[in-house]
Amino acid sequence: HFSQREAAERAQALKGHVKISAETKEKIRETIGGFRFSSAFGRQLSSLVRQGIGVHHAGMLPKYRRLVEKLAQAGLLTVICGTDTLGVGINVPIRTVLFSGLAKYDGQQHRVLRSREFHQIAGRAGRAGFDTAGYVVIEAPEHEIENYQARQKDGSDPKKLKKLRKKSAPEGRATWAESTYEHLINAEPEQMTSQFAVSSSMLLNVLSRPGNGFEAMKHLLRGNHESRAKQNRHIHMAIDLFRGLKQAGIIKQSNTPDDTGRYCHVTDGLQRDFALNQPLSPFAVAALEILDPDSEAFTLDIISVMESILDDPSPLLRAQEKKERGEEIAALKAEGVDYTERMAIVEDIMWPMPLKEELDEAFEAYSEGHPWAREFSLSPKSVVRHMIERAMNFSDLIAAYGLARSEGVILRYLTDAWRTLLNTVPAEYHTDELDDIIDWLSELIIQVDSSLLDEWNRMADPDTPITDKEVEERAFGDGSERALTANTRAFTRMVRNVFFRFVELFAFEKEDELDELTDRVAAEKQTSTPDWPAALDDYFDNFADLGVDASARSADMIIIKENGRSWSVRQIIDDPDGNHDWAITGTVDLDASDEAGDVRLSELSIVEGD
């Protein structure tokens, strides 16, 4: 398949049609063992693989892809419904490859596969060491299948066949025939295009290692297989980046080498693991100067600066835009605005872009002194910030925007965000709140799927030996055995997020969502829950509104007392009179939280003021 949706839907359609033996079912169960299917898509996958059906695409969490690969390598899956990720970099034994078509949408147009793409996937047919031949089957275009079925239905009646109206390919979509297949078989694979690029991260890494970094960089830029013209462009880029790093005070150059032979080193005062892993990282560091340290939103603004240089998680941004437009349309409709005007108004609405004007202005000024920056695009967005402001965990985010098929995309983005906040924000900008958020984000990633974090940690410390248990866990794709509450700092942030989410929903009088959140965080033995409608009536009879800004979210407004395996929490409500006698209180059950992998409350109530 050439879309994740088609692969997932085909797998679901095969349920009940794929037959496996009781012995195979038992082997699958034993191989899965205690594997944690922790998300909505994970629960669907659990049902599928137990019937011998696998799913494999880039939108899945890495641990799920690895599980499918492990089961396939053991010969326990009858069929795998996947995208072209099955043809790249994995060792999965496949006897027969069935193409659902020979055309795909590449993000710009619907086109016939290139020869290299076809051979990459078709080449998987035939299991090395098991099969002497592999089989490749191509499904005809949908309209051709329908035409064939119509001909079969009319039989040999010449009158009916003459009247038969043949269907054609949908407008704008490429089609294929047997001749297309023959051409792809015999065509030479297209020439590969080099992706070599100079970056700030590359410069820091090469110049910071022992020895003459300038000579090493020269060898790297001249000793590759690029054309001389491309090599010259890379050299000019390296010079521009080097000057920018010096001007920003990130690196210092000396005329004589130090004890290790280096002529450059990272400026003292930056953290030991400082890194510029994104092309526009130098701009982000410089842009932090435009922020107001006294602002209540200072920490969130730092996050927004860093998010603006990360690759877009496109499925989420499209979903955010759709939701923003939907909410605005509903509001305009309630105001009586006619359809045409409503559609014109929402046309300009996009996903949330905090600090867009400030960042665009800063980027324009930065680009004047650093022309190389114009080769990249700034992309303001709110993902981590949105999760913090809405007190969301990973499951909340996926559910709120219907992203079950894109969990892997979202997790990779959050991992990049965590790494950028940890390594790119200079130490002088690290507030206690930012460090709490970094810890929370790290723990969130570990609880969902630790494999990406594990890989980065191994790269950061490659000399650390890998145990047999780690190898087994990494191949299996799970490895998140750590209890949720083991990281007290991160778990505290999760608790604060949950309680402030109650405050936000209370502020906007979202009765249904308050009930939903109450049910979601309830431990099995929850003994009390608030009467939200009555509490809302009582509060708004006395006050016009309540605060949900940074001061209302501050640590001063929440009291957490740790009592062994249960914590008592009092989230103070910021009323406009400043009485602070209304509060949402609860008891956190740490054992239940560990079991669920999320915050669980054994008690929840609302304390009304005098």
Secondary structure, DSSP 8 states (H G I E B T S, - for coil): --SHHHHHHHHHHHTTT----HHHHHHHHHHHTT----SHHHHHHHHHHTTTEEEE-TTS-HHHHHHHHHHHHTT--SEEEE-GGGGSS----BSEEEES-SEEE-SS-EEE--HHHHHHHHTTBS-TTT-S--EEEE---HHHHHHHHHHHHHTT-HHHHHH-------TT-----HHHHHHHHHS------------HHHHHHHHHSSS-HHHHHHHHHHSSSS-HHHHHHHHHHHHHHHHHHHHTTSEEE-SS--TTS-SEEE-TTS-TT----STTHHHHHHHGGGS-TTSTTHHHHHHHHHHTTS---HHHHHHHHHHHHHHHHHHHHHTT--HHHHHHHHTT--S--TTHHHHHHHHHHHHHH-GGGGGS------SHHHHHHTT--HHHHHHHHT-GGGHHHHHHHHHHHHHHHHHTS-GGG--HHHHHHHHHHHHHHHHHHTHHHHHHHHHHSTTS---HHHHHHHHHT----S-GGGSHHHHHHHHHHHHHHHHHHHHTT-HHHHHHHHHHTB-TT--B---HHHHHHHHHHH-S----SHHHHSGGGEEEEEETTEEEEEEE---TT-----EEEEEEEHHHHHHHTS--EEEEEEE---
